[in-house]
Amino acid sequence: MRLSTVILPDRRWSEGGRESWQRAEELGFHTAYTYDHLSWRTFRDGPWFGAIPTLTAAAGATSRLRLGTLVTSPNFRHPVTLAKELISLDDISGGRVTLGIGAGGSGFDATALLGSGQEPWTPRERADRFAEFVPLLDRLLTEDVVTHEGAHYSAQEVRNIPGCVQRPRLPFAVAATGPRGMRLAARYGQAWVTTGDPKLAESGTSEQSRAAIAGQIERLGTLCAEAGRDVAELPKVLLTGFAPDRPLDSFDAFVEFAGAHAELGIDEIVLHWPIADSIFEADVAVFEKIATEGLAQLS
């Protein structure tokens, strides 16, 4: 199992931003991700910086740590411009980038670019766009020249030379729990991402949450088989913080949580970097002990 973290882009680089990414590397995290949003929920009225520039700065401040988004979505991204930025970031980082990608939700990202009288996309419309976004982005990152005319996106003789450092392209970690998104993960993903069942976050139990994740993995297996792929070969990533479990409450709580989810088939656990006075508040000492010693308890 791998252990990774999410560092939210909520601090100026000169006021603690740089140090968090460097500390993540020192602690031995496999990957440090960041959210790719224009702003996010309770952080909306506070500082919030762009994901790609933040990851570019992090690439220059680290040397071994993998970097990524968790997740990028079509809500305010276009595959043509995103591909150019990702190829640049992959080059600057020396091939250390993973793109976490999902269909997006109904929050601020979904409304920030709307004109007067426009309505946010429905869940079906988001799924439709995602179904076109992922294959087009795959082509843009693997082919030198791409032309595409789709229902939602166009690309006219777009050049992306020399392409990614990672071949054939940087990996996609596809976040999905519905059948359409999971089919995209089965076909295009180098990893699959879940947060569990959001309906259980407030009033569910740990047992219910784990049963829901087990069900998701079972459905993923069916879709992988349809795509001619062994689900065991697709890494499964759990982003914590949105389920009943509280793995950062103590070191022992994490060890029990990690062991239970390893049995389900989860390959990578992602913990939020502690942020005081927020939903991600946690004891920094416990967090750092988990980072350095937590997985060793599972062997």
Stockholm file with secondary structure:
# STOCKHOLM 1.0

chainA/1-299         MRLSTVILPDRRWSEGGRESWQRAEELGFHTAYTYDHLSWRTFRDGPWFGAIPTLTAAAGATSRLRLGTLVTSPNFRHPVTLAKELISLDDISGGRVTLGIGAGGSGFDATALLGSGQEPWTPRERADRFAEFVPLLDRLLTEDVVTHEGAHYSAQEVRNIPGCVQRPRLPFAVAATGPRGMRLAARYGQAWVTTGDPKLAESGTSEQSRAAIAGQIERLGTLCAEAGRDVAELPKVLLTGFAPDRPLDSFDAFVEFAGAHAELGIDEIVLHWPIADSIFEADVAVFEKIATEGLAQLS
#=GR chainA/1-299 SS CEEEEECCSCSCGGGTHHHHHHHHHHHTCSEEEECCCSCCGGGTTSCCCCHHHHHHHHHHHCSSCEEEEEEECTTTCCHHHHHHHHHHHHHHTTSCEEEEECCCCSSGGGTTTCCTTCCCCCHHHHHHHHHHHHHHHHHHHHCSEEEEECSSCEEEEEECCSCCSSSSCCCEEEECCSHHHHHHHHHHCSEEEECCCGGGTTTCCHHHHHHHHHHHHHHHHHHHHHTTCCGGGSCEEEECSSSSCCTTSCHHHHHHHHHHHHHHTCCEEEEECCCTTSTTCCCHHHHHHHHHHTGGGGC
#=GC SS_cons         CEEEEECCSCSCGGGTHHHHHHHHHHHTCSEEEECCCSCCGGGTTSCCCCHHHHHHHHHHHCSSCEEEEEEECTTTCCHHHHHHHHHHHHHHTTSCEEEEECCCCSSGGGTTTCCTTCCCCCHHHHHHHHHHHHHHHHHHHHCSEEEEECSSCEEEEEECCSCCSSSSCCCEEEECCSHHHHHHHHHHCSEEEECCCGGGTTTCCHHHHHHHHHHHHHHHHHHHHHTTCCGGGSCEEEECSSSSCCTTSCHHHHHHHHHHHHHHTCCEEEEECCCTTSTTCCCHHHHHHHHHHTGGGGC
//
